[in-house]
């Protein structure tokens, strides 16, 4: 593996993660191999090559699958609390390596170092959640209508879980799925984004060591690398009962159709077009903080990023001026420098999409309030740094209806009652995250009621971005309907079984049916 040294201790981080000794892209644990095309990981921070890995061939994939299916026969038989103990050890390794892994996330993906550390903390948190869950995989008991019978339901592991993750959260989303799947008794095969393959290599290296230290078989944690063609190995494979896929709505529709065609299960976390409603009773200072972080955090590349700000006409100018003033304070630059607020977009293709969005809003009659643009010169050599932009538009603009994965915030105006704002917010195809800023209890409760937000996440007096692992994460409509992380999301990784036990010497039938011999 060819690695480059750079500022902010990146080489030291790579060494700590053991990446310099790995030069392949597929793994069944501690065994690494691959024979496919070369994937170059180039940092959007400085445009430098970090390292190269190999993509997974069909032959490599079948080797991975054979290891995974074999490991499942052992892993599923371990008591769930013992599986939880393995996850606990994995969390401890993450605690030890939080700083270097956070730096790799920041450098390979481009998010701020603080957000990189936060992402690793999410991994630790979901592991802690999963450890407790390993003693709480509860079923139900119920009364039978037949005398001398007992009924209950229980949950069993599914088998091999396929995970396809996106570049914007290159480690946390994998952990959301994997920590729960592991305690449920499943084994996992992960295809990280081809834009952030090294984060996958690092995580696999950490997990493999934990399983090796516990004398557990290869295949409980597997890694494959490559583009959509490698992902298709999993989506078409009848040996994988569940595919969890995070990415664009376009990608999700392809995955859903393919997996449904073989009657498999899909857990989809797709696009978001998230809005904050700002009512006359809003705390303006809180609104500005929530809206700005939501819009520019991760350079607008979160699925929960704030795309739309729906402001009551009576306070529109006040809020607009406050947001514009706040944007003047943003510092753009190397995300590993903690003085900066905004890092780069993931690559130059994302930059082009950002530029096209700004051109389209003007073409549709909108107004640019805070000019965007691509930054160049010293410190911006990668060509991936852009200025966060603000535009005034209308709810029915095509570009406003579309999810632009970049720091472009649209200000929209509403008048009258809060229901009018809710209608605007709900009037898009996506349904991930939403928020309302108000100190009016009636408005807040209306927003959370059945007549309110149609999103999977609805917040009051916080922004759209920044979910905790304790609650189920996911959205409705074209966001896919999946739920990951907390609450009872664990059930998607298991199969439900209903059991009836007859402890009498007779065989009565349900519904009073008579069948005498």
MIKOLPA-10916 format. One record per residue (C-alpha): residue in three letters; chain; z, x, y. Coordinates in steps of 0.02 Angstrom, whole numbers, plus 32768, in hexadecimal, padded with zeros to 4 digits. Example, Ala and Ser with C-alpha at 12.3 -4.5 7.8 and 13.67 -1.06 7.14 Angstrom:
<pts>
    aa   ch      z      x      y
   Ala    A   8186   8267   7F1F
   Ser    A   8165   82AC   7FCB
</pts>
This chain:
<pts>
    aa   ch      z      x      y
   Unk    A   8000   8000   8000
   Unk    A   7FCF   8043   80A9
   Unk    A   8055   8022   812B
   Unk    A   8059   804F   81E3
   Unk    A   80EC   8089   8249
   Unk    A   810A   8033   82EE
   Unk    A   8194   8012   836A
   Unk    A   822D   7FA3   834D
   Unk    A   8251   7FEA   82A0
   Unk    A   81C5   7F98   8240
   Unk    A   81AA   8029   81CA
   Unk    A   8264   802D   81A6
   Unk    A   825E   7F73   8181
   Unk    A   81CD   7F89   8109
   Unk    A   822A   8014   80B0
   Unk    A   82C7   7FA9   80A1
   Unk    A   8261   7F1D   8053
   Unk    A   8211   7F93   7FD6
   Unk    A   8163   7F66   8010
   Unk    A   8123   8018   801A
   Unk    A   812C   8027   7F5C
   Unk    A   80C9   7F89   7F37
   Unk    A   800D   7F89   7F42
   Unk    A   7FDC   7EEA   7EE6
   Unk    A   7FDD   7E32   7F10
   Unk    A   8010   7DD0   7E74
   Unk    A   80B6   7DD3   7E1B
   Unk    A   8115   7D81   7D8E
   Unk    A   81B6   7DD1   7DC8
   Unk    A   81C4   7E8E   7DC9
   Unk    A   8117   7E9E   7D79
   Unk    A   8090   7EB1   7DFF
   Unk    A   7FD5   7EA7   7DE4
   Unk    A   7F34   7E66   7E33
   Unk    A   7E7C   7E89   7E27
   Unk    A   7E30   7E1D   7EAF
   Unk    A   7DF0   7E3C   7F5E
   Unk    A   7E55   7E9C   7FDE
   Unk    A   7EBA   7E38   805C
   Unk    A   7EE4   7E97   80FA
   Unk    A   7F81   7E66   8157
   Unk    A   7F64   7E8C   820E
   Unk    A   7FF2   7E6D   8288
   Unk    A   7FCA   7DFA   831B
   Unk    A   804F   7E5C   837B
   Unk    A   7FE9   7EFB   8390
   Unk    A   7F4B   7EE1   8329
   Unk    A   7F7C   7F69   82AD
   Unk    A   7F66   7F63   81F1
   Unk    A   8010   7F50   81A1
   Unk    A   7FD8   7F58   80EB
   Unk    A   7F57   7F19   806F
   Unk    A   7F74   7EB4   7FD1
   Unk    A   7F00   7E73   7F4B
   Unk    A   7ED4   7DBD   7F30
   Unk    A   7EF1   7D68   7E89
   Unk    A   7E63   7D55   7E0D
   Unk    A   7E58   7CC9   7D8D
   Unk    A   7E8E   7D44   7D06
   Unk    A   7F23   7D79   7D70
   Unk    A   7F50   7CC3   7D8E
   Unk    A   7F52   7C99   7CD5
   Unk    A   7FC5   7D2D   7CB7
   Unk    A   803A   7CE7   7D3B
   Unk    A   8032   7C38   7CF1
   Unk    A   8058   7C77   7C42
   Unk    A   80F1   7CD3   7C83
   Unk    A   812B   7C3B   7CE6
   Unk    A   811A   7BBF   7C57
   Unk    A   8172   7C36   7BE1
   Unk    A   8201   7C52   7C5C
   Unk    A   8217   7B97   7C75
   Unk    A   824D   7B81   7BC0
   Unk    A   82E0   7BF6   7BE0
   Unk    A   8309   7BC8   7C94
   Unk    A   8312   7B0B   7C78
   Unk    A   8395   7B22   7BEF
   Unk    A   840F   7B7D   7C61
   Unk    A   8494   7B08   7CA7
   Unk    A   846C   7ADA   7D5A
   Unk    A   850A   7B2E   7DA2
   Unk    A   84D4   7BD0   7D4E
   Unk    A   842A   7BC0   7DA0
   Unk    A   8488   7BA3   7E42
   Unk    A   84E1   7C48   7E29
   Unk    A   8439   7CA2   7E24
   Unk    A   8406   7C4C   7EC6
   Unk    A   84AC   7C83   7F12
   Unk    A   8485   7D37   7EE7
   Unk    A   83D8   7D24   7F34
   Unk    A   8429   7CE5   7FD4
   Unk    A   849B   7D7D   7FD7
   Unk    A   8402   7DEF   7FCB
   Unk    A   83B6   7D92   805C
   Unk    A   8454   7DAE   80C2
   Unk    A   8447   7E68   809F
   Unk    A   838F   7E6D   80D0
   Unk    A   8391   7DED   815C
   Unk    A   8366   7E6A   81E5
   Unk    A   82D2   7EC1   8190
   Unk    A   828A   7E1F   814C
   Unk    A   829D   7DCD   81F6
   Unk    A   823F   7E5F   8244
   Unk    A   81B3   7E51   81C5
   Unk    A   81A3   7D96   81E8
   Unk    A   819A   7DBA   82A2
   Unk    A   811E   7E48   8292
   Unk    A   80A9   7DFB   8211
   Unk    A   80AA   7D49   8258
   Unk    A   80CB   7D69   8311
   Unk    A   8164   7CFC   8331
   Unk    A   81F6   7D41   8393
   Unk    A   8272   7DB0   833A
   Unk    A   82FB   7D2F   8357
   Unk    A   828E   7CAA   8304
   Unk    A   826A   7D23   8276
   Unk    A   8324   7D3B   825A
   Unk    A   833A   7C7F   8267
   Unk    A   82B9   7C64   81E0
   Unk    A   8314   7CD8   8168
   Unk    A   83B5   7C7B   8194
   Unk    A   835E   7BDA   815F
   Unk    A   833D   7C2C   80B7
   Unk    A   83F5   7C59   80A6
   Unk    A   842B   7BAA   80DB
   Unk    A   83BC   7B51   805D
   Unk    A   83FB   7BC5   7FD4
   Unk    A   84AE   7B97   8002
   Unk    A   847E   7AE0   7FFF
   Unk    A   842B   7AF6   7F55
   Unk    A   84C4   7B4D   7F0C
   Unk    A   852F   7AB6   7F33
   Unk    A   84A6   7A43   7EF8
   Unk    A   84A4   7A99   7E4E
   Unk    A   8545   7A3C   7E27
   Unk    A   8509   7996   7E6F
   Unk    A   8464   7969   7E1A
   Unk    A   84A8   78BB   7E03
   Unk    A   845B   782C   7DA2
   Unk    A   8497   7777   7D9F
   Unk    A   84ED   7707   7D23
   Unk    A   84CA   764D   7D1D
   Unk    A   8503   75B5   7CBC
   Unk    A   8496   7578   7C2F
   Unk    A   8474   74BF   7C16
   Unk    A   8488   74DD   7B5B
   Unk    A   8539   74E6   7B13
   Unk    A   856C   758D   7ACB
   Unk    A   84E7   75EC   7B2C
   Unk    A   84F4   7670   7BB2
   Unk    A   846C   769E   7C2D
   Unk    A   845B   7734   7C9C
   Unk    A   83D6   77A1   7CEC
   Unk    A   83CD   785D   7CF8
   Unk    A   835B   78E1   7D40
   Unk    A   8303   796E   7CE3
   Unk    A   829F   7A01   7D27
   Unk    A   81E4   79E9   7D3C
   Unk    A   81A6   7A94   7D05
   Unk    A   8139   7B06   7D6F
   Unk    A   8139   7ADF   7E2A
   Unk    A   80A6   7B20   7E90
   Unk    A   80CB   7B4A   7F46
   Unk    A   8045   7B63   7FCB
   Unk    A   808F   7B96   8072
   Unk    A   804B   7BB2   8122
   Unk    A   8050   7C4A   8193
   Unk    A   80C0   7C01   8219
   Unk    A   815C   7BFF   81AB
   Unk    A   812E   7C87   8130
   Unk    A   81D4   7C8D   80D2
   Unk    A   8243   7BF6   80FC
   Unk    A   81D4   7B6C   80B7
   Unk    A   81C2   7BCA   8013
   Unk    A   827F   7BD5   8009
   Unk    A   8294   7B1C   8031
   Unk    A   822F   7AF5   7F96
   Unk    A   8263   7B84   7F26
   Unk    A   8320   7B7C   7F3A
   Unk    A   8321   7AC3   7F0D
   Unk    A   82A2   7AD5   7E82
   Unk    A   8304   7B64   7E34
   Unk    A   83A9   7B07   7E2A
   Unk    A   834A   7A70   7DE6
   Unk    A   830F   7ADF   7D57
   Unk    A   825B   7AFA   7D8E
   Unk    A   81FD   7B9D   7D9B
   Unk    A   818E   7BBF   7E33
   Unk    A   80E4   7C09   7E58
   Unk    A   80C8   7C2D   7F11
   Unk    A   8028   7C48   7F70
   Unk    A   8057   7C7F   8020
   Unk    A   7FDA   7C77   80AE
   Unk    A   7F56   7CFF   80A4
   Unk    A   7F83   7D21   815B
   Unk    A   8036   7D55   812D
   Unk    A   802D   7D9C   807B
   Unk    A   80AF   7E24   8096
   Unk    A   8139   7DA7   80B8
   Unk    A   8114   7D60   800C
   Unk    A   8116   7E0C   7FBD
   Unk    A   81BF   7E32   800E
   Unk    A   820F   7D90   7FD3
   Unk    A   81CC   7DA5   7F23
   Unk    A   820F   7E56   7F1E
   Unk    A   82BE   7E17   7F4E
   Unk    A   82BC   7D87   7ED2
   Unk    A   827A   7DF1   7E44
   Unk    A   830A   7E6B   7E55
   Unk    A   8389   7DDE   7E48
   Unk    A   833B   7D99   7DAA
   Unk    A   832B   7E47   7D5F
   Unk    A   83E2   7E6D   7D84
   Unk    A   8411   7DCF   7D24
   Unk    A   83A1   7DF7   7C8E
   Unk    A   8339   7D5C   7CAB
   Unk    A   8283   7D52   7C75
   Unk    A   81EC   7D79   7CE0
   Unk    A   8198   7CDD   7D23
   Unk    A   8225   7C7B   7D75
   Unk    A   81E3   7CB7   7E1C
   Unk    A   8129   7CDD   7E26
   Unk    A   80B4   7D0F   7EB4
   Unk    A   7FF8   7CFF   7EC8
   Unk    A   7F94   7D32   7F60
   Unk    A   7EEE   7CFA   7FA5
   Unk    A   7E92   7C74   8006
   Unk    A   7E72   7BBD   7FDD
   Unk    A   7E14   7BEE   7F40
   Unk    A   7EB4   7C35   7EF6
   Unk    A   7F10   7B97   7F2B
   Unk    A   7E91   7B33   7EC8
   Unk    A   7ECB   7B8A   7E29
   Unk    A   7F6F   7B2D   7E3F
   Unk    A   7F31   7A87   7E81
   Unk    A   7EBB   7A74   7DEC
   Unk    A   7F36   7AB0   7D69
   Unk    A   7F7E   7A24   7CFD
   Unk    A   800B   7A9B   7CCA
   Unk    A   8054   7A89   7D79
   Unk    A   80A1   79DC   7D8F
   Unk    A   80CD   79F2   7E48
   Unk    A   806F   7A46   7ED7
   Unk    A   80CF   7A5B   7F79
   Unk    A   8053   7A83   8004
   Unk    A   8074   7AA8   80BB
   Unk    A   7FE6   7AB4   8137
   Unk    A   7F64   7A50   8195
   Unk    A   7F3E   7999   8174
   Unk    A   7E8D   79CC   8141
   Unk    A   7ED3   7A40   80BD
   Unk    A   7F52   79C0   8083
   Unk    A   7ECF   793B   8064
   Unk    A   7E6F   79B3   7FF4
   Unk    A   7F0B   79E3   7F94
   Unk    A   7F43   792D   7F82
   Unk    A   7E9B   78F5   7F40
   Unk    A   7E90   7983   7EC2
   Unk    A   7F41   7970   7E81
   Unk    A   7F36   78B1   7E7B
   Unk    A   7E96   78C0   7E16
   Unk    A   7EFC   790B   7D88
   Unk    A   7F90   7896   7DA9
   Unk    A   8000   7922   7DE6
   Unk    A   807F   7919   7E72
   Unk    A   8067   7959   7F23
   Unk    A   80EB   7982   7FA5
   Unk    A   808C   7990   8048
   Unk    A   80CB   79D4   80EF
   Unk    A   8036   79C9   8165
   Unk    A   800B   79BE   821D
   Unk    A   8075   797F   82AC
   Unk    A   804D   793F   835B
   Unk    A   80FE   7933   8398
   Unk    A   8137   78DF   8438
   Unk    A   81D3   78D8   84A4
   Unk    A   81EE   7837   8505
   Unk    A   8245   7853   85AC
   Unk    A   8294   77B6   85F4
   Unk    A   82DE   779A   86A2
   Unk    A   838B   77B6   8657
   Unk    A   8361   7862   8611
   Unk    A   83C1   7901   8638
   Unk    A   8336   7966   868B
   Unk    A   8384   7A10   8668
   Unk    A   8395   79EB   85AF
   Unk    A   82E5   79A4   85AD
   Unk    A   829B   7A43   85F5
   Unk    A   82F5   7AB3   8578
   Unk    A   82C2   7A48   84E3
   Unk    A   820F   7A30   851B
   Unk    A   81EE   7AE6   8548
   Unk    A   8236   7B2D   84A7
   Unk    A   81DC   7AA7   8443
   Unk    A   8136   7ACC   8496
   Unk    A   8137   7B8B   849D
   Unk    A   81AA   7BBE   840C
   Unk    A   8146   7C1A   8386
   Unk    A   80B9   7C14   8407
   Unk    A   80A2   7B5A   83E2
   Unk    A   8082   7B7B   8329
   Unk    A   810B   7B11   82DE
   Unk    A   80E0   7A6F   8286
   Unk    A   816E   7A27   82F0
   Unk    A   8132   7A75   8394
   Unk    A   8136   79FF   8429
   Unk    A   8083   79CE   8452
   Unk    A   809E   7937   84C3
   Unk    A   811D   790E   854B
   Unk    A   811E   7853   8570
   Unk    A   8175   783D   8619
   Unk    A   81A5   779E   8677
   Unk    A   8142   778D   8718
   Unk    A   81E1   777F   8782
   Unk    A   8214   7832   8757
   Unk    A   816B   7879   8729
   Unk    A   8156   78EE   87BD
   Unk    A   8209   792C   87B0
   Unk    A   81F8   7957   86F8
   Unk    A   814A   79A0   8710
   Unk    A   8184   7A14   8799
   Unk    A   821A   7A4D   8735
   Unk    A   81B0   7A74   869B
   Unk    A   812D   7AD2   8701
   Unk    A   81B6   7B38   8755
   Unk    A   8202   7B62   86AC
   Unk    A   815A   7BA3   866D
   Unk    A   8157   7C20   86FC
   Unk    A   81EF   7C74   86AE
   Unk    A   81A0   7C8F   8603
   Unk    A   8189   7D42   85CB
   Unk    A   80FA   7D64   8553
   Unk    A   80F0   7E00   84E9
   Unk    A   8124   7E5B   844C
   Unk    A   8190   7DDE   83EB
   Unk    A   81FF   7E69   83AC
   Unk    A   8236   7E87   845F
   Unk    A   82C0   7E07   8475
   Unk    A   82A0   7DFE   852F
   Unk    A   81FF   7D9E   850C
   Unk    A   81F6   7CE2   84EF
   Unk    A   8145   7CD4   84A9
   Unk    A   80E8   7D41   842C
   Unk    A   8034   7D3A   83F2
   Unk    A   7FCE   7CB9   8395
   Unk    A   7FAF   7CE4   82DF
   Unk    A   7EFB   7D22   82F7
   Unk    A   7E61   7D18   8365
   Unk    A   7E24   7C7A   830D
   Unk    A   7EC2   7C24   834D
   Unk    A   7E9B   7C67   83FB
   Unk    A   7DEF   7C18   83F6
   Unk    A   7E3B   7B71   83C2
   Unk    A   7EB5   7B7D   8454
   Unk    A   7E28   7BA0   84CF
   Unk    A   7DC0   7B10   848C
   Unk    A   7E52   7A97   84A0
   Unk    A   7E66   7AC4   8558
   Unk    A   7DAC   7AB1   8575
   Unk    A   7DAC   7A08   851F
   Unk    A   7E3D   79C0   8583
   Unk    A   7DDE   79E8   8624
   Unk    A   7D3E   799F   85DC
   Unk    A   7D9A   78FD   85B7
   Unk    A   7DDA   78F1   866A
   Unk    A   7E82   7945   865C
   Unk    A   7ED1   79BF   86D6
   Unk    A   7F16   7A6B   86AF
   Unk    A   7FBF   7A7E   8703
   Unk    A   7FEC   7B29   86BD
   Unk    A   7F54   7B94   869D
   Unk    A   7F3D   7BDF   85F3
   Unk    A   7ED7   7C76   85C5
   Unk    A   7ECF   7D0B   8551
   Unk    A   7F34   7DA3   8583
   Unk    A   7EEC   7E52   8579
   Unk    A   7F20   7F03   85A5
   Unk    A   7FB3   7F6C   856F
   Unk    A   801F   7F13   84F0
   Unk    A   7F9D   7E8D   84D0
   Unk    A   7F1D   7EF4   846F
   Unk    A   7F1B   7E7E   83D9
   Unk    A   7EC2   7DF8   8440
   Unk    A   7F3B   7D74   83FE
   Unk    A   7FAA   7D5C   8497
   Unk    A   7F8D   7CC0   8500
   Unk    A   7FE4   7C6A   8591
   Unk    A   803F   7BC8   8567
   Unk    A   7FE3   7B3E   85C3
   Unk    A   8010   7A91   8604
   Unk    A   7F90   7A07   861C
   Unk    A   7F96   7955   865F
   Unk    A   7F38   78DA   85F5
   Unk    A   7F33   782C   85AE
   Unk    A   7F70   77F1   8504
   Unk    A   7EC1   77C0   84CA
   Unk    A   7E72   786B   84EB
   Unk    A   7E2B   78AB   8448
   Unk    A   7E7B   7955   8463
   Unk    A   7F25   7904   847F
   Unk    A   7F11   78A7   83DA
   Unk    A   7EEC   794C   8384
   Unk    A   7F6B   79D0   834D
   Unk    A   7F45   7A73   83A8
   Unk    A   7FA7   7AFF   8354
   Unk    A   7FC5   7B5E   83F5
   Unk    A   8034   7B55   8491
   Unk    A   7FDD   7AC5   84EB
   Unk    A   804F   7A3A   852C
   Unk    A   8008   7993   8566
   Unk    A   8066   792E   85EA
   Unk    A   804C   7873   85D9
   Unk    A   808E   77E8   8649
   Unk    A   80D6   773F   8618
   Unk    A   811A   76AD   867C
   Unk    A   818C   761A   8656
   Unk    A   81FC   7610   85BE
   Unk    A   821C   7696   853B
   Unk    A   81B4   7632   84BE
   Unk    A   811A   7665   8520
   Unk    A   8146   771D   8508
   Unk    A   8169   7701   844F
   Unk    A   80BD   76B3   843B
   Unk    A   806D   774E   8488
   Unk    A   80D4   77C0   841B
   Unk    A   80A7   7762   837C
   Unk    A   7FF0   7753   83AD
   Unk    A   7FB7   77F1   8353
   Unk    A   7F88   7812   829E
   Unk    A   8016   788B   827F
   Unk    A   80CD   785C   8266
   Unk    A   813B   78F5   8254
   Unk    A   81BB   790D   82E1
   Unk    A   81E9   78AB   837C
   Unk    A   8271   78A7   8400
   Unk    A   82B1   7842   8492
   Unk    A   8312   7883   8527
   Unk    A   8384   77FB   856A
   Unk    A   8439   77D5   858F
   Unk    A   8416   771C   8579
   Unk    A   8462   76E3   84D4
   Unk    A   83EE   764F   84C4
   Unk    A   8354   76BC   84D8
   Unk    A   8396   773A   845B
   Unk    A   83BB   76B6   83D8
   Unk    A   8314   7660   83F6
   Unk    A   82BD   7706   83D8
   Unk    A   8318   771C   8332
   Unk    A   8301   7667   82FA
   Unk    A   8277   7621   828C
   Unk    A   821A   75F8   832E
   Unk    A   8227   76AC   8369
   Unk    A   81E2   7754   8331
   Unk    A   8172   7753   8298
   Unk    A   8193   780B   8274
   Unk    A   81F4   785A   81E7
   Unk    A   8263   78AE   8269
   Unk    A   82A6   7853   8302
   Unk    A   831F   78AA   8378
   Unk    A   8385   7875   840F
   Unk    A   83A8   78F3   849A
   Unk    A   8364   7987   843B
   Unk    A   82B0   79C0   842A
   Unk    A   8234   79A9   839D
   Unk    A   8248   7A5A   835A
   Unk    A   82D6   7AA8   82F9
   Unk    A   8305   7A49   825B
   Unk    A   83A3   7A6D   81F7
   Unk    A   839A   7A80   813B
   Unk    A   841C   79F9   811B
   Unk    A   83A2   796E   8141
   Unk    A   8301   7947   80E5
   Unk    A   826D   7991   8143
   Unk    A   81C3   793C   8149
   Unk    A   8159   78B6   8199
   Unk    A   80EE   781C   8184
   Unk    A   8038   77EB   8199
   Unk    A   7FC5   7884   819C
   Unk    A   805D   78F6   8192
   Unk    A   8059   78CE   80D9
   Unk    A   80FA   7870   80B1
   Unk    A   8150   7902   805A
   Unk    A   8207   7933   806C
   Unk    A   824D   79E1   8055
   Unk    A   82F3   7A3A   8070
   Unk    A   8392   79D1   8077
   Unk    A   83D3   7923   8050
   Unk    A   838C   78E6   7FA8
   Unk    A   82E8   7947   7FB6
   Unk    A   8319   799D   7F13
   Unk    A   82E0   7904   7EB1
   Unk    A   8228   792C   7ECC
   Unk    A   823E   79CA   7E64
   Unk    A   827F   7969   7DCE
   Unk    A   8249   78DE   7D5A
   Unk    A   82B3   7841   7D4A
   Unk    A   82E2   77FD   7CA1
   Unk    A   8335   7755   7C7A
   Unk    A   83A3   7752   7BDD
   Unk    A   83EA   76C0   7B7B
   Unk    A   846C   76DA   7AF2
   Unk    A   8499   7654   7A74
   Unk    A   8543   7672   7A26
   Unk    A   8549   75D1   79BE
   Unk    A   8509   75A2   7911
   Unk    A   848F   7520   7952
   Unk    A   83EE   752E   79B6
   Unk    A   83E7   74AA   7A3F
   Unk    A   8349   74AD   7AAB
   Unk    A   833F   74A4   7B67
   Unk    A   8316   7402   7BC2
   Unk    A   8361   73A1   7B2E
   Unk    A   82C6   73B8   7AC3
   Unk    A   82DF   7388   7A0C
   Unk    A   828B   73EF   7983
   Unk    A   82DC   73CA   78DC
   Unk    A   82A6   7416   7837
</pts>
